Amino acid sequence: MMHLNLFSIGFGRIFPSKFKYRDRATIVAEILDTIHRDPKGKTKTGIMRAANLNFGQANQYLNHLLLCDVVKATDPLRSQEVARYKLTQKGASFLRSFDMWHLVLETFRRRVV
């Protein structure tokens, strides 16, 4: 059980802790997966709907992801859009790593519990 606590602290609390439904890493992964699935990129509204976030949450997560160079804002396709978001190389790498670790941790968690 000690390894479980150390690993969850070291990996940024992937295991559910004080969060009732989803932890932050899972929300970020859902945002990145949503953006990754659309080759043209996703608008903020599309990200909000797919990741089940409100406007404030979407702004907060997207601003953080932009600052960390995980996503980039591209030019709008239509005149009414503000921007579309696409994954950077760093974002694609993070998404692959998260998927792999999520699978490993789920397998580990099933064996422990």
C-alpha positions as CSV (number, residue, x, y, z in Angstrom):
1,M,0.0,0.0,0.0
2,M,3.0,2.3,0.6
3,H,4.0,2.0,-3.1
4,L,0.5,3.1,-4.1
5,N,0.7,6.3,-2.1
6,L,4.2,7.2,-3.2
7,F,3.4,6.5,-6.8
8,S,0.2,8.5,-6.8
9,I,2.0,11.5,-5.2
10,G,4.8,11.2,-7.7
11,F,2.6,10.9,-10.7
12,G,0.4,13.9,-9.8
13,R,-2.5,12.1,-8.1
14,I,-3.8,10.0,-11.0
15,F,-5.7,7.9,-8.4
16,P,-8.9,9.4,-7.2
17,S,-8.4,11.3,-4.0
18,K,-10.4,14.3,-2.8
19,F,-12.1,14.8,-6.2
20,K,-15.6,13.4,-6.3
21,Y,-15.8,12.4,-10.0
22,R,-12.6,13.1,-12.0
23,D,-9.2,14.3,-11.1
24,R,-7.3,17.0,-13.0
25,A,-5.1,14.7,-15.0
26,T,-8.2,12.9,-16.3
27,I,-9.8,16.2,-17.3
28,V,-6.7,17.3,-19.1
29,A,-6.5,13.9,-20.9
30,E,-10.1,14.2,-22.0
31,I,-9.5,17.7,-23.4
32,L,-6.4,16.5,-25.2
33,D,-8.2,13.4,-26.6
34,T,-11.1,15.6,-27.8
35,I,-8.7,17.9,-29.6
36,H,-6.7,14.9,-31.0
37,R,-9.8,13.3,-32.5
38,D,-10.6,16.3,-34.8
39,P,-7.9,16.8,-37.4
40,K,-9.1,20.4,-38.0
41,G,-8.8,21.3,-34.4
42,K,-11.5,22.0,-31.9
43,T,-13.2,25.2,-30.8
44,K,-13.5,26.1,-27.2
45,T,-17.3,25.3,-27.3
46,G,-16.6,21.9,-28.8
47,I,-14.0,21.2,-26.1
48,M,-16.4,22.3,-23.4
49,R,-19.1,20.0,-24.6
50,A,-16.9,16.9,-25.2
51,A,-15.1,17.2,-21.9
52,N,-18.2,18.2,-20.0
53,L,-16.8,21.5,-18.6
54,N,-18.3,24.9,-18.0
55,F,-16.9,28.1,-19.6
56,G,-14.7,29.0,-16.6
57,Q,-13.2,25.6,-16.3
58,A,-12.5,25.3,-20.0
59,N,-10.8,28.7,-20.0
60,Q,-8.7,27.8,-17.0
61,Y,-7.6,24.5,-18.4
62,L,-7.0,25.8,-21.9
63,N,-4.9,28.8,-20.6
64,H,-2.8,26.4,-18.6
65,L,-2.3,24.0,-21.5
66,L,-1.4,27.0,-23.8
67,L,1.2,28.2,-21.3
68,C,2.7,24.7,-21.0
69,D,2.9,24.5,-24.8
70,V,0.7,21.4,-24.9
71,V,-1.9,22.9,-27.2
72,K,-1.8,25.8,-29.6
73,A,-4.4,28.2,-30.9
74,T,-4.7,28.3,-34.6
75,D,-6.4,30.8,-37.0
76,P,-10.1,30.5,-37.2
77,L,-11.7,28.6,-40.2
78,R,-14.7,30.8,-40.2
79,S,-15.2,34.5,-39.5
80,Q,-17.3,33.9,-36.4
81,E,-14.8,31.6,-34.6
82,V,-12.2,33.0,-32.3
83,A,-9.7,30.1,-32.6
84,R,-9.3,26.4,-33.0
85,Y,-7.1,24.4,-30.7
86,K,-4.7,21.7,-31.9
87,L,-2.2,19.5,-30.1
88,T,1.5,20.2,-30.2
89,Q,4.1,17.5,-30.3
90,K,4.4,17.8,-26.6
91,G,0.7,17.4,-26.2
92,A,0.5,14.3,-28.4
93,S,3.4,12.8,-26.4
94,F,1.6,13.6,-23.1
95,L,-1.6,12.0,-24.3
96,R,0.2,8.8,-25.4
97,S,2.0,8.6,-22.0
98,F,-1.2,9.3,-20.1
99,D,-3.0,6.5,-21.9
100,M,-0.2,4.0,-21.2
101,W,0.1,4.9,-17.5
102,H,-3.7,4.9,-17.1
103,L,-3.8,1.4,-18.4
104,V,-0.9,0.3,-16.2
105,L,-2.4,1.9,-13.1
106,E,-5.9,0.4,-13.7
107,T,-4.3,-3.0,-14.0
108,F,-2.3,-2.4,-10.8
109,R,-5.3,-1.1,-9.0
110,R,-7.4,-4.1,-9.8
111,R,-4.7,-6.4,-8.5
112,V,-4.4,-4.4,-5.2
113,V,-8.1,-4.0,-4.5
